[in-house]
Amino acid sequence: MSPKKSGPVALPRLRPGPTKKSVPSVVVSVSVTPRCLSVSSAALYLGGVTEWFVEEELCRAGKLPFRFLGNQRVIETADLDRWLDGQKKQTGKLTAPLVVKEAA
């Protein structure tokens, strides 16, 4: 008798198919609405006004509350919405601004 070799034994496949289980890929989309915005983001949020307007005319003038997170000034979106809602809506034809020429 010849000695038997020990080791893994290959089992026959019962049905054809992939050797690994295929797992369908899942894409999850998450939307996060920030509670606070930086001065530059607040300017964009308000419709493209300048950062200077938000910083000087709103924050430093006391018209809009803000906080410091770390060393950055941030403004809550609820405060931006409240300030914008308080602004007078205008309708009608826009007129060109009056230009005054100085006497030379």
C-alpha positions as a LaTeX table, in Angstrom:
\begin{tabular}{lrrr}
\hline
Residue & $x$ (\AA) & $y$ (\AA) & $z$ (\AA) \\
\hline
Met1 & 0.00 & 0.00 & 0.00 \\
Ser2 & 1.04 & 3.49 & $-0.73$ \\
Pro3 & 0.76 & 6.14 & 1.98 \\
Lys4 & $-2.17$ & 8.57 & 1.63 \\
Lys5 & $-1.37$ & 12.24 & 1.28 \\
Ser6 & $-3.28$ & 14.51 & 3.60 \\
Gly7 & $-4.41$ & 17.98 & 2.51 \\
Pro8 & $-7.36$ & 19.85 & 1.13 \\
Val9 & $-9.70$ & 17.93 & $-1.06$ \\
Ala10 & $-11.38$ & 19.70 & $-3.99$ \\
Leu11 & $-15.15$ & 19.34 & $-3.90$ \\
Pro12 & $-17.08$ & 19.29 & $-7.16$ \\
Arg13 & $-19.19$ & 22.38 & $-7.91$ \\
Leu14 & $-22.87$ & 21.64 & $-7.81$ \\
Arg15 & $-23.99$ & 24.40 & $-10.18$ \\
Pro16 & $-22.27$ & 26.83 & $-12.49$ \\
Gly17 & $-21.91$ & 30.47 & $-11.40$ \\
Pro18 & $-19.54$ & 32.90 & $-9.83$ \\
Thr19 & $-17.28$ & 31.58 & $-7.14$ \\
Lys20 & $-17.81$ & 34.68 & $-4.96$ \\
Lys21 & $-21.13$ & 36.07 & $-3.91$ \\
Ser22 & $-21.89$ & 39.23 & $-5.82$ \\
Val23 & $-23.13$ & 42.04 & $-3.62$ \\
Pro24 & $-24.98$ & 44.88 & $-5.34$ \\
Ser25 & $-23.38$ & 48.27 & $-4.72$ \\
Val26 & $-25.52$ & 50.76 & $-2.87$ \\
Val27 & $-25.15$ & 54.53 & $-3.20$ \\
Val28 & $-26.45$ & 56.60 & $-0.31$ \\
Ser29 & $-26.91$ & 60.33 & $-0.77$ \\
Val30 & $-26.99$ & 62.47 & 2.34 \\
Ser31 & $-28.00$ & 66.12 & 2.33 \\
Val32 & $-26.90$ & 68.27 & 5.25 \\
Thr33 & $-28.16$ & 71.81 & 5.69 \\
Pro34 & $-25.68$ & 73.88 & 7.69 \\
Arg35 & $-26.99$ & 75.82 & 10.66 \\
Cys36 & $-24.28$ & 78.47 & 10.47 \\
Leu37 & $-22.50$ & 80.06 & 7.51 \\
Ser38 & $-19.23$ & 81.93 & 7.21 \\
Val39 & $-19.37$ & 85.57 & 6.13 \\
Ser40 & $-18.49$ & 84.65 & 2.53 \\
Ser41 & $-21.10$ & 81.88 & 2.43 \\
Ala42 & $-23.68$ & 84.19 & 3.99 \\
Ala43 & $-23.03$ & 86.70 & 1.20 \\
Leu44 & $-23.75$ & 84.02 & $-1.40$ \\
Tyr45 & $-26.79$ & 82.81 & 0.58 \\
Leu46 & $-28.28$ & 86.31 & 0.49 \\
Gly47 & $-28.06$ & 86.38 & $-3.27$ \\
Gly48 & $-24.58$ & 87.42 & $-4.14$ \\
Val49 & $-24.07$ & 90.52 & $-2.00$ \\
Thr50 & $-20.48$ & 91.30 & $-1.11$ \\
Glu51 & $-18.65$ & 89.97 & 1.92 \\
Trp52 & $-17.99$ & 93.59 & 2.87 \\
Phe53 & $-21.74$ & 94.27 & 3.02 \\
Val54 & $-22.35$ & 91.30 & 5.33 \\
Glu55 & $-19.34$ & 92.09 & 7.53 \\
Glu56 & $-19.65$ & 95.87 & 7.78 \\
Glu57 & $-23.27$ & 96.80 & 7.07 \\
Leu58 & $-24.91$ & 93.86 & 8.83 \\
Cys59 & $-22.62$ & 92.35 & 11.48 \\
Arg60 & $-20.57$ & 95.32 & 12.69 \\
Ala61 & $-23.53$ & 97.69 & 12.43 \\
Gly62 & $-25.48$ & 95.42 & 14.79 \\
Lys63 & $-28.24$ & 94.55 & 12.31 \\
Leu64 & $-27.41$ & 90.84 & 12.25 \\
Pro65 & $-26.34$ & 88.68 & 15.21 \\
Phe66 & $-23.27$ & 86.48 & 14.80 \\
Arg67 & $-21.06$ & 84.10 & 16.75 \\
Phe68 & $-17.42$ & 83.16 & 16.76 \\
Leu69 & $-16.66$ & 79.49 & 16.24 \\
Gly70 & $-12.96$ & 79.14 & 16.75 \\
Asn71 & $-11.60$ & 82.29 & 15.15 \\
Gln72 & $-14.23$ & 82.53 & 12.42 \\
Arg73 & $-17.33$ & 84.71 & 12.49 \\
Val74 & $-20.45$ & 82.68 & 11.59 \\
Ile75 & $-24.07$ & 83.65 & 11.08 \\
Glu76 & $-27.06$ & 81.39 & 11.61 \\
Thr77 & $-29.18$ & 80.80 & 8.51 \\
Ala78 & $-32.33$ & 81.47 & 10.58 \\
Asp79 & $-30.99$ & 84.97 & 11.40 \\
Leu80 & $-30.22$ & 85.59 & 7.73 \\
Asp81 & $-33.75$ & 84.52 & 6.79 \\
Arg82 & $-35.26$ & 86.72 & 9.51 \\
Trp83 & $-33.23$ & 89.76 & 8.38 \\
Leu84 & $-34.16$ & 89.21 & 4.74 \\
Asp85 & $-37.86$ & 88.80 & 5.62 \\
Gly86 & $-37.68$ & 92.15 & 7.41 \\
Gln87 & $-36.46$ & 93.95 & 4.29 \\
Lys88 & $-39.03$ & 95.87 & 2.29 \\
Lys89 & $-40.00$ & 94.25 & $-0.99$ \\
Gln90 & $-39.99$ & 96.55 & $-3.98$ \\
Thr91 & $-41.86$ & 96.31 & $-7.23$ \\
Gly92 & $-41.98$ & 98.41 & $-10.34$ \\
Lys93 & $-39.55$ & 99.81 & $-12.79$ \\
Leu94 & $-36.04$ & 100.45 & $-11.56$ \\
Thr95 & $-34.62$ & 103.88 & $-12.24$ \\
Ala96 & $-30.99$ & 104.63 & $-12.82$ \\
Pro97 & $-29.16$ & 106.07 & $-9.82$ \\
Leu98 & $-28.75$ & 109.82 & $-9.79$ \\
Val99 & $-25.22$ & 110.88 & $-10.69$ \\
Val100 & $-24.18$ & 114.27 & $-9.39$ \\
Lys101 & $-21.30$ & 115.97 & $-11.20$ \\
Glu102 & $-19.06$ & 118.10 & $-9.07$ \\
Ala103 & $-18.28$ & 121.62 & $-10.23$ \\
Ala104 & $-14.70$ & 122.00 & $-11.30$ \\
\hline
\end{tabular}
